[in-house]
Amino acid sequence: MTSRTATVIRDGFQYLEGARWHDGELWFSDIPQGKVYRLPPSGAPTVVAAVDAKPSGLGFGPDGTPLVVTQADSSLRRITPDGGTEIIASLSGVAVAANDMWVDETGRAYITQIGFDLFNGAAPEGAPMIVVSPDGEVEVAGKDLVCPNGVGLSPDGGTLYVAETFGFRLTAFDVDGRGGLSNQRVFKQFDSLEQDATDGLCVDSEGGVWVTCPFSSEVRRLAPDGTVTDRVSTATPGHFVVSCALGGPDLRTLYICAAETDMERMSNNFEGTARVEAVDVDVPGLRR
């Protein structure tokens, strides 16, 4: 197994989510600050949108239109050229705190949700995935996912991976030709006794899944058979690892969103500080 340590490339944020690589830049949301950023490999970040409803998961339509999930009102929104947003679909009837998202090549959005009132001390409850078609039709799929969080598709589009934060596992679904989900199953179960909660994820070109483990301060790569092949530690031990994305000129840079916080401080409007870290890895990410 290969072990590496990331380095800090940009700080000054509060709590980052939704890391995605798009059109040569890293995109991410600062949830409590209500901002969506894009960051080039070298240079300063640019605010793409200001959102007053806790922006989180990000994705991109077939034409490159940026999309964002907002937690406060559980909505899927389109980011407009003037830095505003337009609601495409309300998820309030099926989601509790919509969270992360992956958008496929047709524009179909696979959206996760916290699923219960986490920050006010509620007990975890199972929840489904949310699927929004390109024309805005909202459906649910799967069941009993415990705080479904990071989400991504395999290189062939036939498998959807979902990180269940407080299930301490990765779950997989088969994806049919119309984007439907079936055959829900455990892909990798971690040991909760070691605080192996799972958060964000990304998939590389060989079908490996990089998943962040916030309480362990690391990102792990799982081969398609579930074997852990690589571990990346944050630059500072004890920092949460929240989200990740593969990018850079050759798609071999693993970008990590890390946070100096804890669960109690997160309950106070995501109190803490956050930064972007990076490390070179062997297998490139997916080209879209």
C-alpha positions as CSV (number, residue, x, y, z in Angstrom):
1,M,0.0,0.0,0.0
2,T,1.2,3.5,-0.9
3,S,1.1,6.3,1.7
4,R,1.5,10.0,1.0
5,T,0.9,13.3,2.8
6,A,-0.8,16.2,1.1
7,T,0.4,19.8,1.2
8,V,-1.6,23.0,1.6
9,I,-2.2,25.0,-1.6
10,R,-4.8,27.6,-0.5
11,D,-6.4,28.5,2.8
12,G,-8.7,31.2,4.1
13,F,-12.0,29.4,3.9
14,Q,-14.5,28.2,6.5
15,Y,-16.0,24.8,5.5
16,L,-15.6,23.4,2.0
17,E,-17.7,20.8,0.2
18,G,-18.5,19.5,-3.3
19,A,-15.0,19.4,-4.8
20,R,-15.2,18.9,-8.6
21,W,-12.7,19.3,-11.4
22,H,-14.1,21.1,-14.5
23,D,-12.6,22.8,-17.5
24,G,-9.1,23.1,-16.0
25,E,-10.1,24.3,-12.6
26,L,-11.1,23.0,-9.2
27,W,-14.6,24.0,-8.1
28,F,-15.9,23.8,-4.5
29,S,-18.5,25.4,-2.2
30,D,-17.9,27.2,1.1
31,I,-21.2,26.2,2.9
32,P,-21.4,28.8,5.7
33,Q,-20.0,31.6,3.6
34,G,-22.5,31.0,0.9
35,K,-20.0,31.0,-2.0
36,V,-19.0,28.8,-4.9
37,Y,-15.4,29.1,-6.0
38,R,-13.2,28.0,-8.9
39,L,-9.5,27.7,-8.4
40,P,-6.9,27.3,-11.2
41,P,-3.8,25.1,-10.7
42,S,-1.9,28.3,-10.1
43,G,-3.5,31.5,-9.1
44,A,-6.2,32.9,-6.8
45,P,-9.7,31.5,-6.3
46,T,-12.6,33.3,-8.0
47,V,-16.1,33.5,-6.6
48,V,-18.5,32.0,-9.2
49,A,-21.7,32.5,-7.2
50,A,-23.1,33.8,-4.0
51,V,-25.8,31.6,-2.6
52,D,-27.7,32.4,0.6
53,A,-29.0,28.8,1.2
54,K,-25.8,26.9,2.1
55,P,-24.3,25.7,-1.2
56,S,-22.9,22.2,-1.1
57,G,-22.7,19.6,-3.9
58,L,-21.6,20.7,-7.4
59,G,-22.0,19.3,-10.9
60,F,-22.1,20.3,-14.5
61,G,-24.7,19.9,-17.3
62,P,-23.8,18.5,-20.7
63,D,-23.3,22.1,-21.9
64,G,-21.0,23.0,-19.0
65,T,-23.7,24.8,-17.0
66,P,-22.7,24.6,-13.3
67,L,-25.2,23.2,-10.9
68,V,-25.3,23.4,-7.1
69,V,-27.3,21.7,-4.4
70,T,-28.4,23.9,-1.5
71,Q,-28.7,22.4,2.0
72,A,-30.9,25.0,3.7
73,D,-33.9,24.6,1.3
74,S,-32.9,21.2,-0.3
75,S,-33.0,22.5,-3.9
76,L,-31.1,21.8,-7.1
77,R,-30.1,25.1,-8.7
78,R,-28.5,26.4,-11.9
79,I,-25.7,28.9,-11.4
80,T,-26.3,31.8,-13.8
81,P,-23.6,33.9,-15.6
82,D,-24.2,36.9,-13.3
83,G,-23.3,34.8,-10.2
84,G,-26.8,34.2,-9.1
85,T,-28.8,30.9,-9.0
86,E,-32.1,29.6,-10.4
87,I,-34.0,26.7,-8.8
88,I,-34.4,23.8,-11.2
89,A,-36.0,21.4,-8.8
90,S,-37.2,21.5,-5.2
91,L,-36.2,18.4,-3.2
92,S,-37.9,19.5,0.0
93,G,-40.5,16.8,-0.1
94,V,-38.0,14.0,-0.4
95,A,-34.8,15.3,1.2
96,V,-33.6,16.5,4.6
97,A,-30.6,18.7,4.0
98,A,-29.6,17.8,0.4
99,N,-25.9,17.3,0.4
100,D,-23.6,16.1,-2.4
101,M,-24.2,15.4,-6.1
102,W,-22.8,13.8,-9.2
103,V,-24.2,14.8,-12.6
104,D,-23.8,12.3,-15.5
105,E,-23.1,13.1,-19.1
106,T,-26.8,13.4,-19.9
107,G,-27.5,15.9,-17.1
108,R,-29.1,13.5,-14.7
109,A,-28.2,14.5,-11.1
110,Y,-27.7,11.9,-8.4
111,I,-28.1,13.7,-5.1
112,T,-27.4,12.6,-1.5
113,Q,-28.9,14.0,1.7
114,I,-28.0,14.1,5.4
115,G,-31.4,12.6,6.0
116,F,-32.0,13.7,9.6
117,D,-31.4,16.8,11.8
118,L,-27.7,16.0,12.4
119,F,-26.6,19.3,13.9
120,N,-29.4,19.4,16.5
121,G,-28.6,16.0,17.9
122,A,-31.2,13.8,16.2
123,A,-30.5,10.1,15.9
124,P,-29.4,8.9,12.4
125,E,-32.2,7.7,10.1
126,G,-32.0,5.8,6.9
127,A,-32.7,7.8,3.7
128,P,-32.9,7.2,-0.1
129,M,-30.9,8.7,-3.0
130,I,-32.6,11.4,-5.0
131,V,-32.4,11.3,-8.8
132,V,-33.3,14.4,-10.9
133,S,-33.8,13.8,-14.6
134,P,-32.5,16.3,-17.2
135,D,-36.0,17.7,-17.5
136,G,-36.3,18.2,-13.7
137,E,-38.4,15.2,-12.7
138,V,-37.5,14.1,-9.1
139,E,-37.5,10.5,-8.0
140,V,-36.0,8.5,-5.1
141,A,-34.0,5.3,-5.3
142,G,-32.6,2.9,-2.7
143,K,-33.3,2.9,1.0
144,D,-31.9,3.0,4.5
145,L,-28.7,4.9,3.5
146,V,-27.2,6.4,6.7
147,C,-26.3,9.9,5.9
148,P,-25.5,9.3,2.2
149,N,-22.8,11.8,1.3
150,G,-20.1,11.6,-1.4
151,V,-21.3,10.1,-4.7
152,G,-19.8,9.2,-8.1
153,L,-20.1,7.0,-11.2
154,S,-17.7,4.3,-12.4
155,P,-15.8,4.9,-15.7
156,D,-18.3,2.9,-17.7
157,G,-21.3,4.6,-16.0
158,G,-22.7,1.3,-14.8
159,T,-22.1,1.6,-11.1
160,L,-22.9,4.4,-8.7
161,Y,-20.9,4.6,-5.5
162,V,-22.2,6.4,-2.4
163,A,-20.5,7.0,0.9
164,E,-22.7,6.5,3.9
165,T,-21.0,8.7,6.5
166,F,-22.5,7.1,9.6
167,G,-22.9,3.7,8.1
168,F,-19.1,3.6,7.9
169,R,-19.2,2.2,4.4
170,L,-19.4,2.6,0.7
171,T,-22.6,1.4,-1.0
172,A,-22.9,0.6,-4.7
173,F,-25.9,0.6,-7.1
174,D,-26.2,-0.8,-10.7
175,V,-27.2,1.9,-13.2
176,D,-29.3,1.0,-16.1
177,G,-29.4,2.6,-19.6
178,R,-32.0,5.2,-18.4
179,G,-30.1,6.1,-15.2
180,G,-32.2,4.0,-12.9
181,L,-30.6,2.5,-9.8
182,S,-31.0,-1.1,-8.6
183,N,-29.1,-3.9,-6.8
184,Q,-28.2,-1.8,-3.7
185,R,-25.2,-3.5,-1.9
186,V,-22.3,-2.8,0.4
187,F,-19.1,-2.2,-1.6
188,K,-16.8,-1.7,1.4
189,Q,-17.6,-1.8,5.1
190,F,-15.2,0.0,7.4
191,D,-14.7,-0.4,11.1
192,S,-16.8,2.1,13.1
193,L,-14.7,1.3,16.2
194,E,-11.9,3.1,14.4
195,Q,-14.1,6.1,13.6
196,D,-14.0,5.3,9.9
197,A,-16.8,7.6,8.9
198,T,-16.9,8.3,5.1
199,D,-17.6,11.6,3.4
200,G,-16.7,12.8,-0.1
201,L,-15.4,10.6,-2.9
202,C,-14.2,10.6,-6.5
203,V,-13.5,7.8,-9.0
204,D,-10.4,7.4,-11.1
205,S,-9.9,6.1,-14.7
206,E,-9.2,2.6,-13.5
207,G,-12.4,2.4,-11.4
208,G,-10.6,3.1,-8.1
209,V,-12.6,5.0,-5.5
210,W,-11.0,7.7,-3.4
211,V,-13.0,8.3,-0.3
212,T,-12.4,10.8,2.5
213,C,-12.4,9.6,6.1
214,P,-12.9,12.8,8.1
215,F,-12.2,11.6,11.6
216,S,-9.1,9.6,10.5
217,S,-7.7,12.7,8.7
218,E,-7.0,10.7,5.5
219,V,-8.2,9.8,2.0
220,R,-8.2,6.1,1.0
221,R,-8.2,4.6,-2.5
222,L,-10.1,1.4,-3.0
223,A,-9.5,-0.8,-6.0
224,P,-12.6,-2.2,-7.8
225,D,-12.4,-5.3,-5.6
226,G,-12.5,-3.2,-2.4
227,T,-8.9,-3.5,-1.5
228,V,-7.3,-0.3,0.0
229,T,-4.3,0.5,-2.2
230,D,-3.4,4.0,-1.2
231,R,-3.7,6.4,1.8
232,V,-3.2,10.1,1.8
233,S,-2.9,12.0,5.1
234,T,-3.8,15.7,5.6
235,A,-0.9,18.1,6.0
236,T,-2.0,18.6,9.7
237,P,-3.1,15.6,11.7
238,G,-6.5,16.0,13.3
239,H,-8.1,18.0,10.5
240,F,-11.2,16.6,8.9
241,V,-11.0,15.5,5.3
242,V,-14.3,16.4,3.8
243,S,-14.2,16.2,0.0
244,C,-11.8,15.3,-2.8
245,A,-11.4,15.5,-6.6
246,L,-8.9,14.4,-9.2
247,G,-7.6,17.1,-11.5
248,G,-4.6,19.1,-12.6
249,P,-3.0,19.1,-16.1
250,D,-2.7,15.3,-16.3
251,L,-5.6,14.5,-13.9
252,R,-3.1,13.0,-11.4
253,T,-3.5,15.6,-8.7
254,L,-5.7,14.6,-5.8
255,Y,-7.3,17.8,-4.4
256,I,-8.6,17.6,-0.8
257,C,-10.9,19.9,1.1
258,A,-9.8,19.8,4.8
259,A,-11.3,21.5,7.8
260,E,-10.0,22.5,11.3
261,T,-13.2,21.8,13.2
262,D,-15.1,19.1,15.2
263,M,-18.7,18.0,15.3
264,E,-19.7,20.3,18.1
265,R,-18.3,23.4,16.3
266,M,-19.9,22.3,13.0
267,S,-23.2,22.5,14.7
268,N,-22.5,26.2,15.3
269,N,-22.8,27.2,11.6
270,F,-19.7,25.2,10.6
271,E,-17.4,27.0,12.9
272,G,-13.7,26.6,12.0
273,T,-11.4,27.1,9.2
274,A,-10.8,25.3,5.9
275,R,-8.3,24.9,3.2
276,V,-7.5,23.1,-0.1
277,E,-4.6,20.6,-0.1
278,A,-3.1,18.6,-2.9
279,V,-0.9,15.5,-3.6
280,D,0.2,13.7,-6.8
281,V,-1.1,10.2,-7.3
282,D,-0.5,7.4,-9.8
283,V,-3.8,6.8,-11.5
284,P,-5.5,9.8,-13.4
285,G,-9.0,10.9,-12.9
286,L,-11.8,10.6,-15.4
287,R,-12.1,12.9,-18.5
288,R,-15.5,14.4,-19.2
